[in-house]
Amino acid sequence: MNALDRKILAALENDGRLSVTELAERVGLSLSPCHRRVRALEEAGVIRGYRAELDPAALGLDFAALVFVTLSNSKEVQAFESAVALLDNVTQAQRLFGDPDYLLHVVVRDLPAFQRLYDEQLTALPGVLRMTSTLVMKHVVRNRPLTLAAG
């Protein structure tokens, strides 16, 4: 990957709706070479996809929580991860080194909805030994583009 590829990636990350024509113009390429580079970046898996960024609050999902999960033993990892992947309100799930084992990012309508999710679904996940949660007061940085330093 060279500096031109990084320029393409930065432009697309900031505005994924750019047409190839607009993108080529921004990065200083003609249309065909730009299109080839974008396709190569997609095929290499560097560009995983394109999507709209939605505002949870505008959709009535005003409540966010972080849930820390410790599993009872390592034999439950696959079952736990498969079950978490099915929960729509878990927007991110990250396996961690050390204790706790997982960090779940949860978005729901309000506190009663979180309590129902917690009591009925999260505590029923396979292998859960312990869960703690904290409520998100404010998003300070959200979905920041990756730093694409040259080299």
N, C-alpha and C positions, 0 to 999 in steps of 0.2 A: 504494500500500500504506500502510495507516495503522497506528496503535499496536495496534488490536485484531487486525489480521492478523498482526502481529509476535508478539502473545501466543499466537495459535493456532499459529503456526509453532514457537515455542519449546516449547510444550507437546507438540506432536507430535514434535519432534526429540528431546525427552527421553524420550518414551514413545509410540512409533508404534502401540502396541496399544490406545490409548484409543478407546473407542467415541465416537460423535458426542455421545451424551448426556453422557458423562463430560467430554468436551472442552468442550461448551457450559457445563457447570457450572463448570469451572475458569476459563474466560475471561469468565464473566458474561453469557452470551447465552442466548436461548431456542434450542431445537433447530433449527427451520427456518432462521433466519438463520445459525446456525453452519454447518449443512450446506451452505448456499449459498456461504458464504465459502470453505469447504474445497474445494468443487468448483471454484470460480473460481480458487483458487490452484493446483489440479491442472491445470486447463485452460490456465492461463497458463504452466505449466512451472516454477513456483516450487517446487512439490512434485513431485519426479521419480518418486517411488515409495515403497514401504514394504518393509522387509526385516528379517530377523532378523540380529543381530550375533553371529557365531560366534566361539568361542575356538579359534584355530589349535592351541594346545597340547593341548586336549582332543580334537582330531581327529588327533593324532599329527604335526602340522606344527610342530615345535619350533624349526626353523632358519630364520632370516630374514637376507636379505642385500640390500644396495643395490648395484646394478650401474650404473656410469656408462659410457655408450656415445658414442663419437664416430664419425660417419659419414665415409666417404671423400669424398663430395660430396653436394650438395643434391638431385641427381637421384634419389637413393635414398630420399628421405623417405617417399613413399607406399608403396613396396614394404616398407620397414622397418616402418612403422606397421601395415600390414595383417598382416604376419607376426607381429609382437609380440602383436597382438590375439588370435591363435590359441593363445598359450601360457597354459595354465591356471594355472601356478605364478607367473605375473607378475600380482600383485594390483593394481598401479598402474604406469602408464607415463606419464612426464611429459616433454614436449619443453621444453627449456631455451633461454634466450638464451645465447650465448657457447659456451664449451667447458667441459664436454662438451655434446653435443647432447641427450642423453636421460638420465633417471634412471629406472631400473626397480626396483620393489620386488618381491622374490621371496620366496616362502614354500615350503619343502619339509620333508621328514621329518628329514633329517640332512645332515651334511657330504658323505658319499658321493653322496647324491641331488643335492645342489647341484653337485658336481663333474660328474656325468653331464649335468645340465641345461646347465651352462656349456659343457662340451666338445662335446656333441652337438647342442644346439639354439641356445644364445645365440650362439656363435661362427659358426654357420651362417646367421645372420640376414643379409638382403641389405644390402650397403653398409657393413658394419662395418669401420672402420679400426682402432679401438682400443677395448678394454674394460678397465675396472678395477673391482674390487669391494671392498666392505668388509662385514664381518659385523656384524649388529646384536647388541649386548651385552644391551640391555634397552630395553623400550618405556617411556618416561617419560610421554608423552602420546599417547593413541591415540583416534582417532575423536571428538575433542572437538566438541561442538555448536558451530555457528556463533554468533558474537555478533550478536544482532539488536537493535542500538541503535535507539532511536526516531529517526525522521526520516530 
